[in-house]
Amino acid sequence: MNQAGLKYQPEPFNVPSLPPQWASRSIFYQIFPDRFANGDSSNDPVGTVAWDSQPTYDNFFGGDLQGIIQKIPYLKQLGVTALYLNPIFESPSNHKYNATDYLKIAPEFGELWTFKKLIAELHQAGMKVIIDGVFNHTGDSFWAFQDVLRRGEESRFKDWYYFKEFPVRQGENPNYECWWGFGTLPKLNHQNPEVIRYLLKVVAFWTSIGIDGWRLDVPNEVPMQFWRYFRKLVKSINPEAFIVGEIWDDAHVWLAGDTFDAVMNYRWRDAVIQYFAQGSISVEQFRGQLASNRHNLPWEYILSAYNLLGSHDTPRFLTLCGGDRRKLLAALAFQFTYPGIPALYYGDEIGLEGNKDPDCRKTMKWNESDQDQVILEANRTLAKLRHDHEALQTGSYYELYAGDEIFGFVRSSQTEQFLVCINMSSDSRCIRLSSEWETGWEPVYAVSAGLVGLHCPELPSLGVRIFKRDRR
């Protein structure tokens, strides 16, 4: 793409090239605000449906920022240390990816002071928060687009978008560029310096409010140079800000130190689905896909990868497992012990199921009788294990042979080591290690009944064992 129009030049600033160190020690939790918790029914949109109704593309449930504030103790108990919020800006939809005004909180979520209160209370609880930035397109209710609808070619904002002709034609065949052909999502013109200045003003405002970073929507559809400006600006305000891009394929170009600190690791997720949920690849194929995902990346970026099992754009992981809790539990054990950031999607920790959007955006279930307590307790236990041990946060990673059809690896710090053995085959398997790895291990976690030591090395089908030993 011709980037000649990108003439904005931020002030010189020594931009950190590596991710902030806090990120690799975090456990993230993604919240779709309308579906998490309703803390203030007075701001519910007209036509809000009952909390346990089936989600559609258009209905509202009343979740808001006050609801998140009220659930901070729950998140703390779960072991979460950072939140990723889907868009919170004013918008006519429940998902908010079609902004009406980037500088206003959606009134059904609260007000600016509510968001500031949320940030303050999260920080007081030792938790961070990043928000969703949607800068490829606006909604068709956005003030600049509306001005063009009214004034046509006379509008001073006509070059904010890519109009092919006037008057503007909406509907099924819009005469302007838009995201995936949706006329309600007109694409911004990033060759226009005025657009760039406006978007960076938005970024500066919210970063200065006190957020801890950004998750960026469809960044591959925006010129790369814009993200370089974006990074310089964000890091000049908060050098410790964490910048995550929504990238579904190869991420190497985005992890060169000049744009993002991490990407949503969908390639990693693809491998996890095939190995744990579907059983469609072998141990060796799984190793190969993981190695390809890590290939030629600096270690700091491997540690800061946003490793997710699901999101608002995907079917629920338990659904992909055919409802088999054992497969989900095994994948969780892997997610919390593999290098990278464990990233939970709200409700997965209590066994929510759902197919693709909108079914994957059901409301959170807060009655304990509706929650899968086994899955919830596994999340809490694994989160504590990770928080308590440096080796599982930033330790080195080494794969080893642990027996036929067993996936085994070791995470090591200066003082301790963790051995993880996973058997996703249909039969029990024996853990077999070479002499240098045989001794000193203490069992600390298991998926499937009963802990087992290396002196009793049978690993059941769909089973996981985690062992720990001190380094001498």
C-alpha positions in Angstrom: 0.0 0.0 0.0 1.3 3.5 -0.8 2.0 5.2 2.5 3.0 8.6 1.1 0.1 10.2 3.0 1.5 9.1 6.4 3.2 12.4 7.1 2.6 12.7 10.8 5.8 12.6 12.8 5.7 12.1 16.5 8.2 13.7 18.8 11.5 11.7 19.1 11.3 9.2 21.9 13.4 6.2 22.8 10.8 3.5 22.3 11.3 0.2 24.2 11.8 -2.6 21.6 10.9 -5.5 24.0 7.6 -6.3 25.7 7.2 -5.0 29.3 8.4 -7.6 31.8 5.1 -7.7 33.7 3.3 -9.2 30.7 5.1 -12.6 30.8 4.1 -12.9 34.5 0.5 -12.2 33.9 -2.7 -14.3 33.6 -5.1 -12.5 31.3 -8.9 -12.6 31.3 -11.0 -11.4 28.3 -14.3 -9.7 29.1 -17.1 -9.0 26.6 -18.7 -6.2 28.7 -22.3 -6.7 27.8 -22.2 -10.3 28.8 -20.1 -10.4 32.0 -22.0 -8.8 34.9 -24.8 -6.2 35.2 -23.8 -3.9 38.1 -26.1 -1.0 37.3 -29.5 -1.8 35.9 -30.3 1.9 35.5 -28.2 2.2 32.4 -29.6 -0.9 30.7 -30.5 -0.2 27.0 -34.2 -0.2 26.0 -35.2 -3.8 25.2 -32.6 -5.5 27.4 -33.3 -9.2 27.5 -33.2 -11.6 30.4 -29.7 -12.5 31.5 -29.9 -16.2 30.6 -31.5 -15.6 27.1 -29.9 -16.9 24.0 -27.6 -14.3 22.4 -28.3 -13.0 19.0 -26.3 -10.6 16.8 -28.4 -7.7 18.1 -29.7 -8.2 21.6 -28.4 -6.6 24.8 -28.0 -8.1 28.3 -27.1 -5.1 30.4 -23.5 -6.0 31.4 -21.4 -2.9 32.3 -18.3 -1.5 33.9 -19.8 -1.4 37.3 -20.5 -5.2 37.0 -16.8 -5.7 36.4 -15.9 -3.6 39.4 -18.2 -5.8 41.6 -16.5 -9.0 40.3 -12.9 -8.0 41.0 -12.8 -10.2 44.1 -13.9 -13.2 41.9 -11.2 -12.4 39.4 -8.6 -12.0 42.1 -9.6 -15.4 43.5 -9.4 -16.9 40.0 -5.8 -15.8 39.8 -6.3 -13.2 37.1 -3.8 -10.3 37.0 -4.8 -8.5 33.8 -8.0 -7.8 31.9 -8.6 -7.4 28.2 -11.9 -5.6 27.6 -13.7 -5.8 24.2 -14.6 -2.2 22.9 -16.1 0.1 25.4 -16.6 3.2 23.3 -20.0 4.7 22.3 -21.6 2.5 19.6 -25.1 1.3 18.6 -24.2 -2.4 18.8 -23.6 -4.9 21.6 -20.1 -5.6 20.5 -19.0 -2.0 20.0 -16.7 -2.6 16.9 -18.6 0.2 15.1 -17.7 3.3 17.0 -20.0 6.3 17.1 -17.5 8.3 19.2 -14.0 7.1 20.3 -13.9 9.7 23.1 -17.0 8.6 24.9 -17.7 5.5 27.0 -20.9 3.7 25.8 -23.6 5.0 28.1 -25.0 1.5 28.7 -21.5 0.6 30.1 -21.2 3.6 32.4 -19.5 7.0 32.3 -15.9 8.1 32.1 -15.7 8.3 35.9 -16.9 4.7 36.1 -14.1 3.6 33.8 -11.6 5.6 35.9 -12.9 3.9 39.0 -12.5 0.5 37.4 -8.9 1.3 36.5 -8.2 2.5 40.0 -9.8 -0.5 41.7 -8.0 -2.9 39.4 -4.7 -1.3 40.1 -5.4 -1.4 43.8 -6.0 -5.1 43.5 -2.7 -5.6 41.7 -4.4 -6.1 38.3 -3.9 -4.3 34.9 -6.2 -3.6 32.0 -5.9 -3.3 28.3 -8.7 -2.1 26.0 -9.7 -2.8 22.4 -8.7 -0.3 19.8 -10.7 -0.4 16.5 -8.9 1.9 14.2 -9.3 0.3 10.8 -13.0 1.4 10.5 -15.7 3.4 12.3 -19.4 2.7 12.4 -21.7 4.5 9.9 -23.1 6.4 12.9 -19.6 8.0 13.5 -19.9 11.8 13.3 -17.5 12.2 10.4 -19.3 9.7 8.2 -22.6 11.2 9.1 -21.4 14.6 8.0 -20.5 13.1 4.6 -24.0 11.5 4.4 -25.5 15.0 5.0 -23.2 17.1 2.9 -21.9 14.7 0.3 -18.9 15.9 -1.7 -19.1 19.3 0.2 -18.2 17.6 3.5 -14.7 18.4 4.8 -14.6 14.8 6.0 -15.1 13.2 2.6 -11.4 12.2 2.4 -11.6 10.5 5.8 -12.9 7.4 4.0 -12.7 5.8 0.5 -15.8 7.0 -1.4 -16.0 5.9 -5.0 -18.7 8.5 -5.9 -21.4 10.7 -4.6 -24.0 10.7 -3.3 -23.1 8.0 -0.8 -25.0 4.7 -1.3 -25.4 2.4 1.7 -27.1 -1.0 1.8 -26.0 -4.2 0.2 -23.7 -2.6 -2.3 -22.1 0.4 -0.7 -20.1 2.7 -2.9 -17.2 3.1 -0.4 -14.7 0.7 1.1 -15.7 -1.0 4.2 -14.7 -3.9 6.4 -15.5 -7.2 4.7 -18.2 -5.5 2.6 -20.3 -4.4 5.7 -21.7 -1.0 4.8 -22.1 -0.2 8.5 -18.3 -0.4 8.9 -16.7 2.2 6.6 -12.9 1.9 6.3 -10.9 4.9 7.4 -8.3 6.5 5.0 -5.0 6.2 6.8 -3.3 8.1 3.9 -5.0 11.2 5.3 -2.8 13.0 7.9 -5.9 14.5 9.5 -7.2 11.0 10.2 -3.9 9.9 11.7 -3.8 12.9 13.9 -7.3 12.3 15.1 -6.7 8.6 15.9 -3.5 9.4 17.7 -5.4 12.0 19.8 -7.8 9.3 20.8 -4.9 6.9 21.6 -3.2 9.6 23.7 -6.4 10.4 25.6 -7.1 6.8 26.7 -3.5 5.9 27.4 -3.2 9.0 29.6 -6.3 7.9 31.5 -4.2 5.1 33.0 -4.9 2.0 31.0 -2.0 -0.5 30.8 -2.1 -1.2 27.0 -4.1 -1.9 23.9 -5.5 -4.9 22.0 -5.7 -3.8 18.3 -8.4 -5.0 16.0 -7.6 -6.2 12.4 -4.2 -4.4 12.4 -3.1 -6.1 9.2 -5.7 -4.1 7.4 -4.0 -0.8 8.4 -0.7 0.5 7.0 2.3 -0.7 9.1 3.7 2.8 9.4 0.6 3.8 11.4 1.4 1.2 14.0 5.0 2.5 14.3 3.6 5.9 15.1 1.1 4.3 17.4 3.8 2.5 19.4 6.0 5.6 19.7 3.0 7.6 21.1 1.8 4.9 23.5 5.3 4.2 24.9 6.1 7.9 25.3 3.1 8.1 27.6 3.5 4.7 29.3 6.8 2.9 28.5 5.3 -0.2 30.4 2.2 -0.3 28.2 1.5 -3.7 26.6 0.5 -3.7 22.9 -1.3 -6.8 21.5 -2.3 -7.2 17.8 -5.1 -9.4 16.5 -3.1 -11.5 14.0 -4.4 -14.9 12.9 -1.4 -16.0 10.8 2.4 -15.7 10.9 3.3 -13.0 13.4 7.0 -12.5 12.8 6.7 -9.2 10.9 4.7 -7.8 13.8 7.2 -8.8 16.5 10.3 -6.9 15.3 10.3 -4.4 18.2 8.7 -1.5 16.2 5.0 -2.2 16.4 3.5 -4.8 18.8 4.7 -6.5 22.0 2.6 -9.6 21.3 -0.1 -11.0 19.1 -3.2 -13.1 19.9 -1.5 -16.4 19.3 -4.1 -18.0 17.1 -1.5 -20.3 15.4 -0.7 -21.7 18.8 -4.4 -22.2 19.4 -4.8 -24.0 16.1 -2.2 -26.5 17.2 -3.8 -26.9 20.6 -7.2 -27.6 19.1 -5.8 -30.2 16.7 -3.9 -32.0 19.5 -6.1 -31.7 22.5 -9.6 -31.1 21.3 -9.7 -33.1 18.0 -6.9 -35.6 18.3 -6.1 -35.0 14.7 -2.3 -34.7 14.9 0.4 -36.8 16.5 2.8 -35.8 19.2 5.5 -35.2 16.6 3.2 -33.0 14.5 2.2 -31.0 17.6 5.9 -30.5 18.4 6.5 -29.3 14.9 3.7 -26.8 14.9 4.8 -25.4 18.3 8.4 -25.1 17.0 7.3 -23.3 13.9 5.3 -20.9 16.0 8.5 -20.1 18.1 10.9 -20.2 15.2 13.3 -17.2 15.0 11.5 -15.2 17.6 13.4 -13.6 20.5 12.7 -15.4 23.8 11.1 -12.2 25.2 8.4 -12.4 22.6 7.8 -16.1 23.1 7.3 -15.4 26.8 4.8 -12.6 26.1 2.7 -14.4 23.5 -1.0 -14.0 24.2 -1.8 -17.8 24.3 -5.6 -18.2 24.1 -7.9 -21.2 23.9 -10.9 -19.1 22.8 -12.2 -15.6 22.2 -15.3 -13.7 21.2 -14.5 -14.7 17.6 -14.3 -18.5 18.1 -16.4 -21.4 19.3 -15.9 -22.2 23.0 -13.0 -24.6 23.6 -15.2 -27.1 25.6 -17.6 -27.2 22.6 -14.6 -28.0 20.3 -13.8 -30.8 22.7 -17.2 -32.3 22.2 -18.0 -31.4 25.8 -15.3 -33.7 27.1 -14.0 -32.0 30.2 -10.8 -34.1 30.3 -9.6 -32.6 27.1 -10.2 -29.1 28.3 -8.4 -29.8 31.6 -5.4 -31.2 29.7 -5.3 -28.2 27.4 -5.5 -25.9 30.5 -2.6 -27.6 32.1 -0.5 -27.2 29.0 -1.6 -23.5 28.6 -0.5 -22.6 32.1 2.9 -24.3 31.9 3.9 -23.6 28.3 6.0 -20.4 27.6 3.6 -17.4 27.0 0.7 -15.7 28.7 -2.3 -17.8 29.7 -5.3 -15.9 28.4 -8.8 -17.0 29.5 -12.0 -16.0 27.8 -14.7 -15.2 30.3 -16.9 -18.2 31.2 -14.4 -20.8 29.9 -13.3 -21.3 33.5 -16.8 -22.5 34.5 -17.4 -24.7 31.5 -19.5 -22.4 29.3 -20.1 -23.9 25.9 -21.1 -22.3 22.6 -20.5 -22.4 18.8 -19.3 -19.5 16.7 -20.6 -15.9 17.2 -23.1 -15.1 18.6 -23.4 -18.4 20.5 -19.9 -18.0 22.0 -21.0 -14.7 23.6 -23.4 -16.1 26.1 -23.8 -14.4 29.5 -21.6 -15.4 32.4 -23.3 -17.8 34.9 -22.9 -16.6 38.5 -24.9 -19.2 40.3 -22.4 -21.8 41.6 -24.9 -24.6 40.7 -24.6 -23.6 37.0 -20.8 -23.6 37.1 -18.5 -26.6 36.5 -16.6 -26.5 39.8 -14.0 -29.0 38.6 -12.9 -26.8 35.7 -13.1 -23.7 38.0 -10.9 -25.3 40.6 -8.4 -26.4 38.0 -8.1 -22.9 36.7 -7.5 -21.6 40.2 -4.9 -24.3 41.1 -3.0 -23.9 37.8 -3.0 -20.1 38.2 -1.6 -20.4 41.7 1.1 -22.9 40.6 2.2 -20.5 37.9 2.2 -17.4 40.1 4.2 -19.2 42.8 7.0 -20.4 40.5 9.3 -18.3 38.4 10.1 -21.4 36.2 6.6 -21.5 34.9 6.6 -17.7 34.1 10.0 -17.0 32.5 11.9 -20.3 32.8 13.6 -22.0 29.9 11.8 -24.5 27.8 13.1 -27.9 26.7 11.2 -30.8 25.1 12.2 -34.3 25.9 11.2 -37.9 25.2 9.0 -39.1 28.0 7.6 -42.3 26.5 5.7 -43.3 23.4 2.9 -40.9 22.5 3.6 -38.7 25.5 4.3 -35.1 25.0 6.9 -34.0 27.6 8.8 -30.8 28.4 10.7 -29.2 31.1 10.6 -25.5 32.4 13.7 -24.5 34.3 14.7 -21.5 36.5 17.9 -21.2 38.4 16.4 -22.9 41.5 13.8 -25.3 40.2 12.5 -27.4 37.4 9.0 -28.5 36.3 8.4 -31.6 34.2 5.1 -31.8 32.3 3.9 -35.1 30.7 0.8 -35.2 28.6 -0.9 -38.3 27.1 -3.7 -37.5 24.7 -3.8 -41.0 23.2 -6.6 -43.4 23.7 -4.6 -45.8 26.0 -2.5 -45.5 29.1 1.2 -44.9 28.5 4.3 -45.4 30.7 6.4 -42.4 31.5 10.0 -43.3 30.5 12.9 -40.8 31.0 16.6 -41.0 30.4 18.9 -41.2 33.5 19.5 -37.5 33.8 15.8 -36.8 34.2 14.8 -39.8 36.3 15.3 -38.7 39.9 14.2 -36.0 42.3 10.7 -35.3 41.0 7.8 -34.6 43.3 4.2 -34.8 41.8 2.4 -31.4 42.1 -0.6 -31.6 39.7 -2.6 -34.2 37.8 -5.4 -34.3 35.2 -7.4 -37.6 35.8 -7.7 -39.3 39.1 -4.8 -39.6 41.5 -1.3 -38.2 41.5 1.5 -40.6 40.3 5.2 -40.5 40.9 7.9 -41.6 38.5 8.1 -44.8 40.6 4.5 -45.5 39.4 4.8 -44.1 35.9 1.5 -45.0 34.2 -0.1 -42.0 32.6 -3.8 -42.5 31.8 -5.5 -41.6 28.5 -6.2 -37.9 28.3 -4.0 -37.5 31.4 -1.5 -34.9 32.5 1.1 -35.1 35.3 3.2 -32.1 36.4 6.3 -32.8 38.6 8.7 -30.4 40.4 12.3 -30.8 41.6 14.9 -28.4 43.0 18.0 -27.7 41.0 21.3 -28.8 42.6 
